[in-house]
């Protein structure tokens, strides 16, 4: 799942947060910095360093889980934060709609699959 964030110019410091508390991904002095990254995002978030100079600070969240739902904030100092809402819908998968092999896999996964509904970009404007 790509969470989009861009600026009109190159920024050296950019901070991604989940629900304003959990550190998701940081760019400090133009480089990825995962020292403060929350444990639940380790190994699941990557940026696009070759795009930083173009003002693209989007991130890719992989292995999306129900606990990932919520508001993600891309904060660039001296700019209005960009908010991205990740919505996830859980749905049951019946054995009749999957093959024998897939149904066994789904049973082991608790008969739940994730259907990503996407994200909605919301802008908050600082006054």
FENTA-V746911 format. One record per backbone hydrogen bond with DSSP energy under -0.5 kcal/mol. NH is the residue of the N-H (numbers start at 1). CO is the residue of the C=O. Records with the same first field share a line. If there is no record, write none. Layout:
NH->CO, CO
//
This chain:
3->59
4->2
7->55
14->27
15->75
16->25
17->73
18->22
19->17, 71
21->18
22->18
24->16, 22
25->16
26->33
27->14
28->31
30->12
31->28
33->26
37->34
38->23
41->38
42->38, 39
44->41
45->41
46->60
48->58
51->48
52->48, 49
54->51
55->52
56->51
57->5, 55
59->3
60->46
61->1, 59
62->44, 60
68->65
69->66
70->86
72->84
73->17
74->82
75->15, 73
76->74
77->13, 75
79->76
82->74
83->81, 122
84->72
85->120
86->70, 84
87->85, 118
89->115
90->88
91->113
93->111
94->92
97->94
98->95
103->99
104->100
105->101
106->102
107->103
108->104
109->105
110->107
111->106
113->91
115->89
116->114
117->87, 115
118->87
120->85
122->83
124->81
126->124
//
